[in-house]
Amino acid sequence: MQESSAQHLETEKKYAQAVTLFQIAIAIAAISILSKNKSLWIVSLLIGTCGFIFLLYGFLSGHF
């Protein structure tokens, strides 16, 4: 039971990291739109991609 609980906690941490990265990416994307700065938009895409990787990592580690 404790092993399963620990595994779920680790998976939840990965999901939390993914959500945090998505929120940062959205905030930077909004700033880039307001400032019309394309380089910030690219940074937001990179951070969003990192968030997606964390999401996949959490999903795969929790199911396999």
C-alpha positions as YAML, in Angstrom:
chain: A
units: angstrom
residues:
- id: 1
  name: MET
  ca: [0.00, 0.00, 0.00]
- id: 2
  name: GLN
  ca: [2.76, 2.44, 0.90]
- id: 3
  name: GLU
  ca: [4.67, 1.61, -2.27]
- id: 4
  name: SER
  ca: [1.61, 2.40, -4.38]
- id: 5
  name: SER
  ca: [1.08, 5.62, -2.44]
- id: 6
  name: ALA
  ca: [4.69, 6.67, -3.00]
- id: 7
  name: GLN
  ca: [4.40, 5.95, -6.72]
- id: 8
  name: HIS
  ca: [1.22, 8.04, -6.97]
- id: 9
  name: LEU
  ca: [2.93, 10.89, -5.13]
- id: 10
  name: GLU
  ca: [5.86, 10.85, -7.57]
- id: 11
  name: THR
  ca: [3.47, 10.85, -10.53]
- id: 12
  name: GLU
  ca: [1.54, 13.75, -9.01]
- id: 13
  name: LYS
  ca: [4.77, 15.72, -8.62]
- id: 14
  name: LYS
  ca: [5.52, 15.29, -12.32]
- id: 15
  name: TYR
  ca: [2.02, 16.46, -13.22]
- id: 16
  name: ALA
  ca: [2.42, 19.48, -10.92]
- id: 17
  name: GLN
  ca: [5.69, 20.39, -12.62]
- id: 18
  name: ALA
  ca: [4.01, 20.12, -16.03]
- id: 19
  name: VAL
  ca: [1.16, 22.40, -14.94]
- id: 20
  name: THR
  ca: [3.62, 24.93, -13.55]
- id: 21
  name: LEU
  ca: [5.55, 25.00, -16.83]
- id: 22
  name: PHE
  ca: [2.32, 25.38, -18.81]
- id: 23
  name: GLN
  ca: [1.28, 28.33, -16.65]
- id: 24
  name: ILE
  ca: [4.66, 30.02, -17.08]
- id: 25
  name: ALA
  ca: [4.50, 29.45, -20.84]
- id: 26
  name: ILE
  ca: [1.03, 30.99, -21.01]
- id: 27
  name: ALA
  ca: [2.15, 34.04, -19.01]
- id: 28
  name: ILE
  ca: [5.21, 34.57, -21.22]
- id: 29
  name: ALA
  ca: [3.09, 34.11, -24.35]
- id: 30
  name: ALA
  ca: [0.69, 36.79, -23.12]
- id: 31
  name: ILE
  ca: [3.58, 39.16, -22.44]
- id: 32
  name: SER
  ca: [5.02, 38.45, -25.89]
- id: 33
  name: ILE
  ca: [1.70, 39.29, -27.52]
- id: 34
  name: LEU
  ca: [1.38, 42.56, -25.63]
- id: 35
  name: SER
  ca: [4.97, 43.57, -26.33]
- id: 36
  name: LYS
  ca: [4.99, 42.10, -29.85]
- id: 37
  name: ASN
  ca: [8.25, 40.37, -29.03]
- id: 38
  name: LYS
  ca: [8.70, 37.24, -31.15]
- id: 39
  name: SER
  ca: [11.67, 35.95, -29.15]
- id: 40
  name: LEU
  ca: [9.54, 35.79, -25.99]
- id: 41
  name: TRP
  ca: [6.93, 33.85, -27.93]
- id: 42
  name: ILE
  ca: [9.58, 31.31, -28.95]
- id: 43
  name: VAL
  ca: [10.68, 31.04, -25.31]
- id: 44
  name: SER
  ca: [7.07, 30.35, -24.30]
- id: 45
  name: LEU
  ca: [6.87, 27.60, -26.94]
- id: 46
  name: LEU
  ca: [10.03, 26.00, -25.57]
- id: 47
  name: ILE
  ca: [8.75, 26.13, -22.00]
- id: 48
  name: GLY
  ca: [5.40, 24.73, -23.12]
- id: 49
  name: THR
  ca: [7.23, 21.89, -24.85]
- id: 50
  name: CYS
  ca: [9.09, 21.15, -21.63]
- id: 51
  name: GLY
  ca: [5.74, 21.08, -19.84]
- id: 52
  name: PHE
  ca: [4.43, 18.60, -22.40]
- id: 53
  name: ILE
  ca: [7.49, 16.40, -21.85]
- id: 54
  name: PHE
  ca: [6.86, 16.42, -18.10]
- id: 55
  name: LEU
  ca: [3.22, 15.56, -18.76]
- id: 56
  name: LEU
  ca: [4.20, 12.58, -20.90]
- id: 57
  name: TYR
  ca: [6.82, 11.50, -18.38]
- id: 58
  name: GLY
  ca: [4.25, 11.58, -15.59]
- id: 59
  name: PHE
  ca: [1.73, 9.67, -17.68]
- id: 60
  name: LEU
  ca: [4.19, 7.01, -18.77]
- id: 61
  name: SER
  ca: [5.73, 6.54, -15.32]
- id: 62
  name: GLY
  ca: [2.29, 6.18, -13.76]
- id: 63
  name: HIS
  ca: [0.98, 3.63, -16.22]
- id: 64
  name: PHE
  ca: [3.97, 1.47, -17.09]
...
